[in-house]
Amino acid sequence: MSASPVIHLIGAPTDIGAADRGASMGPEALRVAGIDRALRAQGLTVLDTGNLIGPHNPWQPPACGYRHLPEVIAWNTAVHQAVGDALRAQALPILLGGDHCLAIGSLSAVAQHCRAQGRKLRVLWLDAHADFNTHTVTPTGNLHGMPVACLCGKGPQALTTLGGPAPQLQPSCIRQIGIRSVDAEEKRLVHQAGLDVFDMRYIDEYGMRDAMRRALEGVDADTHLHVSFDVDFLDPDIAPGVGTTVPGGPTYREAQLCMEMIADTGLLASLDVVELNPAFDERNRTAEVAVDLIESLFGKSTLMRR
Ligand SMILES: [Mn+2]
């Protein structure tokens, strides 16, 4: 960050796109874990704008391949507006989710802002999943499995056009990191879109350092860097508090390195923290790990470096 912008915390307490109930408690768990205090300790100015309001979760089966589409649209419209407002106020928005479908609202606002400002955009998608399902291939209809597809123009029109004509994002600006669970048909779509994926096999073979070096290649002072941090990115050993745990994720040290390398660029300009599910957590420890990592993302170094 150049000249430390004010940080706006934006709570979106909903699990409207998720497979399990409970991510709606995410914003409060992150506050209880001290996200505000942790960021202030880094010398940042933080404004907690409170929680957005949206429809409750009716917990219905899919209709035409989507669960809760009208409610998902309502929540994402609210997120899009709030994130856009923060960016227009030259603040750095942190979306406290909520499930990952909310990244549609958040990133459509970020992309729109970048277009208006003539800035380049790089999106780092930290996740166990590719989130590239569509209504025809989704096994569940849960929209938290579809945000990347929607942002790339594949999805219901109300979502793909939040922020202007689809697509909101070109696949070429996205880097996915930590991926280890992709549905069969989804895999085909990911390849077709040409997404740049640093999956766990890549991280096993070449290490997190190399993955991040490559994922950040080409970013410069003119780049808006957005991080969409799905907490299920982390290994369940350190982060059990998510609905969709997948074994074999980054360790604490690997995740720290990932965050520190992002911090080193000084380009982070917006962030989503999503899928934290306190109903699955143990004494809020996953929220605490997430806050630790966010602190690193904003420059806290664990190393004795000058
Ligand atoms: Mn996700």
py3Dmol code that shows the C-alpha trace and the ligand (Angstrom):
import py3Dmol

protein = """\
ATOM      1  CA  MET A   1       0.000   0.000   0.000  1.00  0.00           C
ATOM      2  CA  SER A   2       1.228   3.442  -0.788  1.00  0.00           C
ATOM      3  CA  ALA A   3       0.507   5.912   2.020  1.00  0.00           C
ATOM      4  CA  SER A   4      -1.645   3.484   4.044  1.00  0.00           C
ATOM      5  CA  PRO A   5      -5.281   3.934   3.044  1.00  0.00           C
ATOM      6  CA  VAL A   6      -8.034   3.728   5.632  1.00  0.00           C
ATOM      7  CA  ILE A   7      -9.320   0.195   5.919  1.00  0.00           C
ATOM      8  CA  HIS A   8     -13.062  -0.385   5.781  1.00  0.00           C
ATOM      9  CA  LEU A   9     -14.303  -3.584   7.376  1.00  0.00           C
ATOM     10  CA  ILE A  10     -17.548  -4.632   5.692  1.00  0.00           C
ATOM     11  CA  GLY A  11     -19.451  -7.487   7.330  1.00  0.00           C
ATOM     12  CA  ALA A  12     -21.702  -9.669   5.197  1.00  0.00           C
ATOM     13  CA  PRO A  13     -23.256 -12.145   7.633  1.00  0.00           C
ATOM     14  CA  THR A  14     -24.756 -14.745   5.342  1.00  0.00           C
ATOM     15  CA  ASP A  15     -24.346 -18.370   4.289  1.00  0.00           C
ATOM     16  CA  ILE A  16     -26.733 -17.935   1.374  1.00  0.00           C
ATOM     17  CA  GLY A  17     -24.461 -19.629  -1.192  1.00  0.00           C
ATOM     18  CA  ALA A  18     -22.954 -22.297   1.052  1.00  0.00           C
ATOM     19  CA  ALA A  19     -23.439 -26.034   1.487  1.00  0.00           C
ATOM     20  CA  ASP A  20     -23.664 -25.681   5.283  1.00  0.00           C
ATOM     21  CA  ARG A  21     -25.151 -23.106   7.600  1.00  0.00           C
ATOM     22  CA  GLY A  22     -22.812 -21.060   9.789  1.00  0.00           C
ATOM     23  CA  ALA A  23     -20.623 -18.815   7.595  1.00  0.00           C
ATOM     24  CA  SER A  24     -23.163 -16.129   8.519  1.00  0.00           C
ATOM     25  CA  MET A  25     -21.369 -15.973  11.883  1.00  0.00           C
ATOM     26  CA  GLY A  26     -18.016 -15.301  10.199  1.00  0.00           C
ATOM     27  CA  PRO A  27     -17.877 -11.496  10.521  1.00  0.00           C
ATOM     28  CA  GLU A  28     -18.500 -11.563  14.249  1.00  0.00           C
ATOM     29  CA  ALA A  29     -15.961 -14.374  14.812  1.00  0.00           C
ATOM     30  CA  LEU A  30     -13.304 -12.314  13.009  1.00  0.00           C
ATOM     31  CA  ARG A  31     -14.157  -9.308  15.171  1.00  0.00           C
ATOM     32  CA  VAL A  32     -14.003 -11.443  18.323  1.00  0.00           C
ATOM     33  CA  ALA A  33     -10.589 -12.713  17.165  1.00  0.00           C
ATOM     34  CA  GLY A  34      -9.468  -9.072  17.051  1.00  0.00           C
ATOM     35  CA  ILE A  35      -9.147  -8.260  13.353  1.00  0.00           C
ATOM     36  CA  ASP A  36      -9.580  -4.569  14.098  1.00  0.00           C
ATOM     37  CA  ARG A  37      -6.898  -4.556  16.828  1.00  0.00           C
ATOM     38  CA  ALA A  38      -4.482  -6.609  14.691  1.00  0.00           C
ATOM     39  CA  LEU A  39      -4.688  -4.149  11.814  1.00  0.00           C
ATOM     40  CA  ARG A  40      -4.331  -1.142  14.111  1.00  0.00           C
ATOM     41  CA  ALA A  41      -1.203  -2.768  15.567  1.00  0.00           C
ATOM     42  CA  GLN A  42       0.246  -2.510  12.055  1.00  0.00           C
ATOM     43  CA  GLY A  43      -0.238   1.242  12.219  1.00  0.00           C
ATOM     44  CA  LEU A  44      -3.309   1.184  10.003  1.00  0.00           C
ATOM     45  CA  THR A  45      -6.468   3.205  10.413  1.00  0.00           C
ATOM     46  CA  VAL A  46      -9.524   0.971  10.553  1.00  0.00           C
ATOM     47  CA  LEU A  47     -13.177   1.833  10.183  1.00  0.00           C
ATOM     48  CA  ASP A  48     -15.608  -0.973  10.967  1.00  0.00           C
ATOM     49  CA  THR A  49     -18.636  -0.070   8.869  1.00  0.00           C
ATOM     50  CA  GLY A  50     -20.724  -2.791  10.536  1.00  0.00           C
ATOM     51  CA  ASN A  51     -22.770  -5.441   8.817  1.00  0.00           C
ATOM     52  CA  LEU A  52     -24.720  -5.299   5.584  1.00  0.00           C
ATOM     53  CA  ILE A  53     -28.315  -6.434   5.673  1.00  0.00           C
ATOM     54  CA  GLY A  54     -29.870  -8.973   3.338  1.00  0.00           C
ATOM     55  CA  PRO A  55     -32.437 -11.743   3.099  1.00  0.00           C
ATOM     56  CA  HIS A  56     -32.313 -14.656   5.523  1.00  0.00           C
ATOM     57  CA  ASN A  57     -31.403 -18.126   4.308  1.00  0.00           C
ATOM     58  CA  PRO A  58     -34.558 -20.013   3.268  1.00  0.00           C
ATOM     59  CA  TRP A  59     -32.593 -23.317   2.961  1.00  0.00           C
ATOM     60  CA  GLN A  60     -34.236 -24.555  -0.213  1.00  0.00           C
ATOM     61  CA  PRO A  61     -33.171 -27.156  -2.810  1.00  0.00           C
ATOM     62  CA  PRO A  62     -31.866 -25.876  -6.166  1.00  0.00           C
ATOM     63  CA  ALA A  63     -34.191 -24.331  -8.736  1.00  0.00           C
ATOM     64  CA  CYS A  64     -32.893 -24.496 -12.337  1.00  0.00           C
ATOM     65  CA  GLY A  65     -29.430 -25.403 -11.045  1.00  0.00           C
ATOM     66  CA  TYR A  66     -29.151 -22.632  -8.439  1.00  0.00           C
ATOM     67  CA  ARG A  67     -29.903 -22.550  -4.743  1.00  0.00           C
ATOM     68  CA  HIS A  68     -31.269 -19.249  -3.403  1.00  0.00           C
ATOM     69  CA  LEU A  69     -30.520 -17.270  -6.540  1.00  0.00           C
ATOM     70  CA  PRO A  70     -32.741 -14.252  -5.690  1.00  0.00           C
ATOM     71  CA  GLU A  71     -31.204 -14.023  -2.215  1.00  0.00           C
ATOM     72  CA  VAL A  72     -27.674 -14.445  -3.603  1.00  0.00           C
ATOM     73  CA  ILE A  73     -28.368 -11.585  -6.009  1.00  0.00           C
ATOM     74  CA  ALA A  74     -29.639  -9.390  -3.155  1.00  0.00           C
ATOM     75  CA  TRP A  75     -26.580 -10.032  -0.989  1.00  0.00           C
ATOM     76  CA  ASN A  76     -24.141  -9.520  -3.836  1.00  0.00           C
ATOM     77  CA  THR A  77     -25.845  -6.296  -4.859  1.00  0.00           C
ATOM     78  CA  ALA A  78     -25.364  -4.997  -1.309  1.00  0.00           C
ATOM     79  CA  VAL A  79     -21.712  -6.123  -1.256  1.00  0.00           C
ATOM     80  CA  HIS A  80     -21.067  -4.619  -4.684  1.00  0.00           C
ATOM     81  CA  GLN A  81     -22.424  -1.278  -3.510  1.00  0.00           C
ATOM     82  CA  ALA A  82     -20.519  -1.251  -0.208  1.00  0.00           C
ATOM     83  CA  VAL A  83     -17.181  -2.312  -1.721  1.00  0.00           C
ATOM     84  CA  GLY A  84     -17.625   0.204  -4.529  1.00  0.00           C
ATOM     85  CA  ASP A  85     -18.377   2.951  -1.994  1.00  0.00           C
ATOM     86  CA  ALA A  86     -15.216   2.100  -0.045  1.00  0.00           C
ATOM     87  CA  LEU A  87     -13.056   2.168  -3.178  1.00  0.00           C
ATOM     88  CA  ARG A  88     -14.548   5.462  -4.313  1.00  0.00           C
ATOM     89  CA  ALA A  89     -13.698   6.853  -0.855  1.00  0.00           C
ATOM     90  CA  GLN A  90     -10.111   5.675  -1.524  1.00  0.00           C
ATOM     91  CA  ALA A  91     -10.354   3.187   1.307  1.00  0.00           C
ATOM     92  CA  LEU A  92      -9.155  -0.400   1.260  1.00  0.00           C
ATOM     93  CA  PRO A  93     -12.208  -2.648   1.662  1.00  0.00           C
ATOM     94  CA  ILE A  94     -12.004  -5.900   3.604  1.00  0.00           C
ATOM     95  CA  LEU A  95     -15.109  -7.982   3.063  1.00  0.00           C
ATOM     96  CA  LEU A  96     -15.821 -10.127   6.113  1.00  0.00           C
ATOM     97  CA  GLY A  97     -17.910 -13.024   4.814  1.00  0.00           C
ATOM     98  CA  GLY A  98     -20.031 -14.801   4.626  1.00  0.00           C
ATOM     99  CA  ASP A  99     -19.598 -17.486   2.029  1.00  0.00           C
ATOM    100  CA  HIS A 100     -17.559 -17.179  -1.149  1.00  0.00           C
ATOM    101  CA  CYS A 101     -20.475 -16.321  -3.467  1.00  0.00           C
ATOM    102  CA  LEU A 102     -20.035 -12.785  -2.095  1.00  0.00           C
ATOM    103  CA  ALA A 103     -16.806 -12.411  -4.071  1.00  0.00           C
ATOM    104  CA  ILE A 104     -19.031 -11.802  -7.093  1.00  0.00           C
ATOM    105  CA  GLY A 105     -20.243  -8.546  -5.541  1.00  0.00           C
ATOM    106  CA  SER A 106     -16.857  -7.637  -4.179  1.00  0.00           C
ATOM    107  CA  LEU A 107     -14.759  -8.345  -7.275  1.00  0.00           C
ATOM    108  CA  SER A 108     -17.292  -6.888  -9.697  1.00  0.00           C
ATOM    109  CA  ALA A 109     -16.943  -3.620  -7.746  1.00  0.00           C
ATOM    110  CA  VAL A 110     -13.149  -3.899  -7.754  1.00  0.00           C
ATOM    111  CA  ALA A 111     -13.051  -4.618 -11.501  1.00  0.00           C
ATOM    112  CA  GLN A 112     -15.405  -1.723 -12.209  1.00  0.00           C
ATOM    113  CA  HIS A 113     -13.225   0.576 -10.116  1.00  0.00           C
ATOM    114  CA  CYS A 114     -10.087  -0.539 -11.952  1.00  0.00           C
ATOM    115  CA  ARG A 115     -11.732   0.070 -15.332  1.00  0.00           C
ATOM    116  CA  ALA A 116     -12.797   3.561 -14.225  1.00  0.00           C
ATOM    117  CA  GLN A 117      -9.307   4.344 -12.920  1.00  0.00           C
ATOM    118  CA  GLY A 118      -7.464   2.702 -15.810  1.00  0.00           C
ATOM    119  CA  ARG A 119      -5.611   0.397 -13.443  1.00  0.00           C
ATOM    120  CA  LYS A 120      -4.498  -3.144 -14.056  1.00  0.00           C
ATOM    121  CA  LEU A 121      -6.041  -5.816 -11.852  1.00  0.00           C
ATOM    122  CA  ARG A 122      -4.493  -8.972 -10.462  1.00  0.00           C
ATOM    123  CA  VAL A 123      -6.669 -11.352  -8.454  1.00  0.00           C
ATOM    124  CA  LEU A 124      -5.144 -13.947  -6.156  1.00  0.00           C
ATOM    125  CA  TRP A 125      -7.746 -16.606  -5.401  1.00  0.00           C
ATOM    126  CA  LEU A 126      -6.576 -18.546  -2.329  1.00  0.00           C
ATOM    127  CA  ASP A 127      -8.830 -21.584  -2.092  1.00  0.00           C
ATOM    128  CA  ALA A 128      -9.062 -25.362  -1.890  1.00  0.00           C
ATOM    129  CA  HIS A 129     -11.586 -25.201  -4.746  1.00  0.00           C
ATOM    130  CA  ALA A 130     -11.594 -23.619  -8.182  1.00  0.00           C
ATOM    131  CA  ASP A 131     -15.125 -22.177  -7.653  1.00  0.00           C
ATOM    132  CA  PHE A 132     -15.729 -22.470 -11.397  1.00  0.00           C
ATOM    133  CA  ASN A 133     -18.961 -24.444 -11.464  1.00  0.00           C
ATOM    134  CA  THR A 134     -21.921 -23.462 -13.592  1.00  0.00           C
ATOM    135  CA  HIS A 135     -25.594 -24.370 -13.185  1.00  0.00           C
ATOM    136  CA  THR A 136     -25.235 -27.140 -15.756  1.00  0.00           C
ATOM    137  CA  VAL A 137     -22.270 -28.892 -14.139  1.00  0.00           C
ATOM    138  CA  THR A 138     -22.724 -28.080 -10.433  1.00  0.00           C
ATOM    139  CA  PRO A 139     -23.372 -31.142  -8.309  1.00  0.00           C
ATOM    140  CA  THR A 140     -25.203 -29.062  -5.656  1.00  0.00           C
ATOM    141  CA  GLY A 141     -26.475 -25.730  -6.969  1.00  0.00           C
ATOM    142  CA  ASN A 142     -24.584 -23.911  -4.204  1.00  0.00           C
ATOM    143  CA  LEU A 143     -23.448 -20.582  -5.588  1.00  0.00           C
ATOM    144  CA  HIS A 144     -20.307 -20.467  -3.437  1.00  0.00           C
ATOM    145  CA  GLY A 145     -18.923 -22.968  -5.952  1.00  0.00           C
ATOM    146  CA  MET A 146     -19.528 -20.600  -8.876  1.00  0.00           C
ATOM    147  CA  PRO A 147     -18.082 -17.112  -8.220  1.00  0.00           C
ATOM    148  CA  VAL A 148     -15.059 -17.376 -10.531  1.00  0.00           C
ATOM    149  CA  ALA A 149     -17.234 -18.643 -13.378  1.00  0.00           C
ATOM    150  CA  CYS A 150     -19.744 -15.829 -12.782  1.00  0.00           C
ATOM    151  CA  LEU A 151     -16.997 -13.211 -12.739  1.00  0.00           C
ATOM    152  CA  CYS A 152     -15.657 -14.625 -16.016  1.00  0.00           C
ATOM    153  CA  GLY A 153     -19.105 -14.253 -17.564  1.00  0.00           C
ATOM    154  CA  LYS A 154     -20.549 -17.744 -17.071  1.00  0.00           C
ATOM    155  CA  GLY A 155     -23.604 -17.615 -14.841  1.00  0.00           C
ATOM    156  CA  PRO A 156     -26.972 -15.977 -14.300  1.00  0.00           C
ATOM    157  CA  GLN A 157     -27.142 -12.581 -15.984  1.00  0.00           C
ATOM    158  CA  ALA A 158     -28.029 -10.684 -12.808  1.00  0.00           C
ATOM    159  CA  LEU A 159     -24.708 -11.820 -11.331  1.00  0.00           C
ATOM    160  CA  THR A 160     -22.466 -11.708 -14.410  1.00  0.00           C
ATOM    161  CA  THR A 161     -23.474  -8.098 -15.130  1.00  0.00           C
ATOM    162  CA  LEU A 162     -23.086  -6.660 -11.633  1.00  0.00           C
ATOM    163  CA  GLY A 163     -20.698  -3.828 -12.390  1.00  0.00           C
ATOM    164  CA  GLY A 164     -21.394  -3.576 -16.120  1.00  0.00           C
ATOM    165  CA  PRO A 165     -21.462  -5.805 -19.208  1.00  0.00           C
ATOM    166  CA  ALA A 166     -20.029  -9.303 -18.664  1.00  0.00           C
ATOM    167  CA  PRO A 167     -17.402 -10.454 -18.109  1.00  0.00           C
ATOM    168  CA  GLN A 168     -16.220  -8.565 -15.053  1.00  0.00           C
ATOM    169  CA  LEU A 169     -12.861 -10.346 -15.117  1.00  0.00           C
ATOM    170  CA  GLN A 170     -10.624 -11.717 -17.811  1.00  0.00           C
ATOM    171  CA  PRO A 171      -9.330 -15.149 -16.758  1.00  0.00           C
ATOM    172  CA  SER A 172      -5.835 -13.839 -17.520  1.00  0.00           C
ATOM    173  CA  CYS A 173      -5.883 -11.575 -14.439  1.00  0.00           C
ATOM    174  CA  ILE A 174      -6.672 -14.454 -12.035  1.00  0.00           C
ATOM    175  CA  ARG A 175      -4.184 -16.698 -10.253  1.00  0.00           C
ATOM    176  CA  GLN A 176      -5.555 -19.548  -8.166  1.00  0.00           C
ATOM    177  CA  ILE A 177      -3.440 -20.913  -5.348  1.00  0.00           C
ATOM    178  CA  GLY A 178      -3.854 -23.966  -3.104  1.00  0.00           C
ATOM    179  CA  ILE A 179      -6.431 -25.745  -5.272  1.00  0.00           C
ATOM    180  CA  ARG A 180      -6.949 -29.416  -4.437  1.00  0.00           C
ATOM    181  CA  SER A 181     -10.599 -30.248  -5.051  1.00  0.00           C
ATOM    182  CA  VAL A 182     -12.169 -29.673  -8.445  1.00  0.00           C
ATOM    183  CA  ASP A 183     -15.278 -31.388  -9.788  1.00  0.00           C
ATOM    184  CA  ALA A 184     -14.781 -33.373 -13.013  1.00  0.00           C
ATOM    185  CA  GLU A 185     -16.796 -31.133 -15.338  1.00  0.00           C
ATOM    186  CA  GLU A 186     -15.537 -28.045 -13.548  1.00  0.00           C
ATOM    187  CA  LYS A 187     -11.984 -29.093 -14.404  1.00  0.00           C
ATOM    188  CA  ARG A 188     -12.858 -29.018 -18.084  1.00  0.00           C
ATOM    189  CA  LEU A 189     -14.267 -25.473 -17.725  1.00  0.00           C
ATOM    190  CA  VAL A 190     -11.175 -24.295 -15.834  1.00  0.00           C
ATOM    191  CA  HIS A 191      -8.935 -25.576 -18.630  1.00  0.00           C
ATOM    192  CA  GLN A 192     -11.210 -24.096 -21.260  1.00  0.00           C
ATOM    193  CA  ALA A 193     -11.052 -20.670 -19.573  1.00  0.00           C
ATOM    194  CA  GLY A 194      -7.266 -20.975 -19.355  1.00  0.00           C
ATOM    195  CA  LEU A 195      -7.123 -20.127 -15.646  1.00  0.00           C
ATOM    196  CA  ASP A 196      -3.644 -20.010 -14.159  1.00  0.00           C
ATOM    197  CA  VAL A 197      -3.758 -22.537 -11.305  1.00  0.00           C
ATOM    198  CA  PHE A 198      -1.039 -23.224  -8.750  1.00  0.00           C
ATOM    199  CA  ASP A 199      -2.548 -26.315  -7.218  1.00  0.00           C
ATOM    200  CA  MET A 200      -1.208 -28.261  -4.232  1.00  0.00           C
ATOM    201  CA  ARG A 201       0.724 -30.564  -6.548  1.00  0.00           C
ATOM    202  CA  TYR A 202       2.535 -27.498  -7.867  1.00  0.00           C
ATOM    203  CA  ILE A 203       3.193 -26.251  -4.333  1.00  0.00           C
ATOM    204  CA  ASP A 204       4.450 -29.717  -3.295  1.00  0.00           C
ATOM    205  CA  GLU A 205       6.833 -29.860  -6.223  1.00  0.00           C
ATOM    206  CA  TYR A 206       8.081 -26.287  -6.450  1.00  0.00           C
ATOM    207  CA  GLY A 207       7.184 -24.759  -3.098  1.00  0.00           C
ATOM    208  CA  MET A 208       5.008 -21.841  -2.047  1.00  0.00           C
ATOM    209  CA  ARG A 209       7.792 -19.379  -2.772  1.00  0.00           C
ATOM    210  CA  ASP A 210       7.930 -20.286  -6.428  1.00  0.00           C
ATOM    211  CA  ALA A 211       4.139 -20.401  -6.731  1.00  0.00           C
ATOM    212  CA  MET A 212       3.803 -16.903  -5.278  1.00  0.00           C
ATOM    213  CA  ARG A 213       6.712 -15.522  -7.273  1.00  0.00           C
ATOM    214  CA  ARG A 214       4.994 -16.678 -10.451  1.00  0.00           C
ATOM    215  CA  ALA A 215       1.507 -15.658  -9.322  1.00  0.00           C
ATOM    216  CA  LEU A 216       2.804 -12.136  -8.704  1.00  0.00           C
ATOM    217  CA  GLU A 217       4.824 -11.922 -11.885  1.00  0.00           C
ATOM    218  CA  GLY A 218       4.080  -8.787 -13.876  1.00  0.00           C
ATOM    219  CA  VAL A 219       2.436  -6.765 -11.091  1.00  0.00           C
ATOM    220  CA  ASP A 220       3.738  -3.228 -10.834  1.00  0.00           C
ATOM    221  CA  ALA A 221       2.923   0.131  -9.247  1.00  0.00           C
ATOM    222  CA  ASP A 222      -0.044   0.418 -11.602  1.00  0.00           C
ATOM    223  CA  THR A 223      -1.638  -2.839 -10.432  1.00  0.00           C
ATOM    224  CA  HIS A 224      -4.575  -3.150  -8.059  1.00  0.00           C
ATOM    225  CA  LEU A 225      -3.984  -6.399  -6.163  1.00  0.00           C
ATOM    226  CA  HIS A 226      -7.075  -8.143  -4.835  1.00  0.00           C
ATOM    227  CA  VAL A 227      -6.879 -11.186  -2.560  1.00  0.00           C
ATOM    228  CA  SER A 228      -9.888 -13.447  -2.230  1.00  0.00           C
ATOM    229  CA  PHE A 229      -9.030 -15.554   0.805  1.00  0.00           C
ATOM    230  CA  ASP A 230     -11.256 -18.577   1.278  1.00  0.00           C
ATOM    231  CA  VAL A 231     -10.310 -19.907   4.701  1.00  0.00           C
ATOM    232  CA  ASP A 232     -10.616 -23.487   3.364  1.00  0.00           C
ATOM    233  CA  PHE A 233      -7.379 -22.690   1.472  1.00  0.00           C
ATOM    234  CA  LEU A 234      -5.627 -23.633   4.727  1.00  0.00           C
ATOM    235  CA  ASP A 235      -4.982 -27.177   5.850  1.00  0.00           C
ATOM    236  CA  PRO A 236      -7.827 -28.380   8.117  1.00  0.00           C
ATOM    237  CA  ASP A 237      -5.207 -29.149  10.805  1.00  0.00           C
ATOM    238  CA  ILE A 238      -4.796 -25.427  11.378  1.00  0.00           C
ATOM    239  CA  ALA A 239      -8.198 -24.281  10.147  1.00  0.00           C
ATOM    240  CA  PRO A 240     -11.016 -26.696  11.024  1.00  0.00           C
ATOM    241  CA  GLY A 241     -13.623 -23.926  11.112  1.00  0.00           C
ATOM    242  CA  VAL A 242     -14.885 -24.118   7.545  1.00  0.00           C
ATOM    243  CA  GLY A 243     -17.781 -26.006   5.971  1.00  0.00           C
ATOM    244  CA  THR A 244     -15.838 -27.716   3.224  1.00  0.00           C
ATOM    245  CA  THR A 245     -12.518 -28.908   4.637  1.00  0.00           C
ATOM    246  CA  VAL A 246     -10.157 -30.581   2.178  1.00  0.00           C
ATOM    247  CA  PRO A 247      -7.029 -32.274   3.563  1.00  0.00           C
ATOM    248  CA  GLY A 248      -3.620 -31.511   2.159  1.00  0.00           C
ATOM    249  CA  GLY A 249      -3.655 -27.712   2.192  1.00  0.00           C
ATOM    250  CA  PRO A 250      -0.916 -25.210   2.981  1.00  0.00           C
ATOM    251  CA  THR A 251       0.641 -25.417   6.435  1.00  0.00           C
ATOM    252  CA  TYR A 252       0.845 -22.463   8.763  1.00  0.00           C
ATOM    253  CA  ARG A 253       4.336 -21.591   7.529  1.00  0.00           C
ATOM    254  CA  GLU A 254       3.397 -21.925   3.872  1.00  0.00           C
ATOM    255  CA  ALA A 255       0.364 -19.716   4.399  1.00  0.00           C
ATOM    256  CA  GLN A 256       2.497 -17.159   6.250  1.00  0.00           C
ATOM    257  CA  LEU A 257       4.979 -17.078   3.390  1.00  0.00           C
ATOM    258  CA  CYS A 258       2.153 -16.626   0.903  1.00  0.00           C
ATOM    259  CA  MET A 259       0.797 -13.660   2.861  1.00  0.00           C
ATOM    260  CA  GLU A 260       4.226 -12.129   3.434  1.00  0.00           C
ATOM    261  CA  MET A 261       5.107 -12.288  -0.241  1.00  0.00           C
ATOM    262  CA  ILE A 262       1.862 -10.496  -1.062  1.00  0.00           C
ATOM    263  CA  ALA A 263       2.628  -7.897   1.628  1.00  0.00           C
ATOM    264  CA  ASP A 264       6.113  -7.383   0.144  1.00  0.00           C
ATOM    265  CA  THR A 265       4.574  -6.093  -3.092  1.00  0.00           C
ATOM    266  CA  GLY A 266       2.909  -3.216  -1.220  1.00  0.00           C
ATOM    267  CA  LEU A 267       0.083  -3.438  -3.751  1.00  0.00           C
ATOM    268  CA  LEU A 268      -2.762  -5.043  -1.801  1.00  0.00           C
ATOM    269  CA  ALA A 269      -5.797  -2.851  -2.422  1.00  0.00           C
ATOM    270  CA  SER A 270      -8.804  -5.010  -1.496  1.00  0.00           C
ATOM    271  CA  LEU A 271      -9.486  -8.279   0.319  1.00  0.00           C
ATOM    272  CA  ASP A 272     -12.210 -10.862   0.897  1.00  0.00           C
ATOM    273  CA  VAL A 273     -12.065 -13.139   3.933  1.00  0.00           C
ATOM    274  CA  VAL A 274     -14.729 -15.767   3.409  1.00  0.00           C
ATOM    275  CA  GLU A 275     -16.086 -19.183   4.397  1.00  0.00           C
ATOM    276  CA  LEU A 276     -15.050 -18.985   8.032  1.00  0.00           C
ATOM    277  CA  ASN A 277     -17.687 -21.106   9.771  1.00  0.00           C
ATOM    278  CA  PRO A 278     -17.701 -20.782  13.572  1.00  0.00           C
ATOM    279  CA  ALA A 279     -20.197 -23.665  13.842  1.00  0.00           C
ATOM    280  CA  PHE A 280     -17.365 -25.994  12.808  1.00  0.00           C
ATOM    281  CA  ASP A 281     -14.617 -24.208  14.723  1.00  0.00           C
ATOM    282  CA  GLU A 282     -12.938 -25.018  18.036  1.00  0.00           C
ATOM    283  CA  ARG A 283     -12.938 -22.109  20.467  1.00  0.00           C
ATOM    284  CA  ASN A 284     -12.585 -19.643  17.566  1.00  0.00           C
ATOM    285  CA  ARG A 285      -9.108 -20.861  16.692  1.00  0.00           C
ATOM    286  CA  THR A 286      -9.650 -20.750  12.934  1.00  0.00           C
ATOM    287  CA  ALA A 287     -10.730 -17.113  13.194  1.00  0.00           C
ATOM    288  CA  GLU A 288      -7.560 -16.447  15.191  1.00  0.00           C
ATOM    289  CA  VAL A 289      -5.378 -18.098  12.548  1.00  0.00           C
ATOM    290  CA  ALA A 290      -7.150 -16.095   9.854  1.00  0.00           C
ATOM    291  CA  VAL A 291      -6.498 -12.861  11.766  1.00  0.00           C
ATOM    292  CA  ASP A 292      -2.825 -13.827  12.220  1.00  0.00           C
ATOM    293  CA  LEU A 293      -2.511 -14.363   8.491  1.00  0.00           C
ATOM    294  CA  ILE A 294      -4.293 -11.119   7.697  1.00  0.00           C
ATOM    295  CA  GLU A 295      -1.790  -9.368   9.943  1.00  0.00           C
ATOM    296  CA  SER A 296       1.000 -10.852   7.827  1.00  0.00           C
ATOM    297  CA  LEU A 297      -0.827  -9.835   4.682  1.00  0.00           C
ATOM    298  CA  PHE A 298      -0.689  -6.265   5.953  1.00  0.00           C
ATOM    299  CA  GLY A 299       2.990  -6.357   6.660  1.00  0.00           C
ATOM    300  CA  LYS A 300       3.646  -8.063   9.980  1.00  0.00           C
ATOM    301  CA  SER A 301       6.790 -10.046   9.356  1.00  0.00           C
ATOM    302  CA  THR A 302       7.672 -13.033  11.486  1.00  0.00           C
ATOM    303  CA  LEU A 303      11.274 -12.699  10.392  1.00  0.00           C
ATOM    304  CA  MET A 304      13.960 -10.500  11.887  1.00  0.00           C
ATOM    305  CA  ARG A 305      14.197  -8.485   8.727  1.00  0.00           C
ATOM    306  CA  ARG A 306      14.774  -4.821   8.174  1.00  0.00           C
TER     307      ARG A 306
END
"""
ligand_1 = """\
1
MN
Mn -14.062 -20.653 -2.391
"""
view = py3Dmol.view(width=600, height=400)
view.addModel(protein, "pdb")
view.setStyle({"model": 0}, {"cartoon": {"style": "trace"}})
view.addModel(ligand_1, "xyz")
view.setStyle({"model": 1}, {"stick": {}})
view.zoomTo()
view.show()
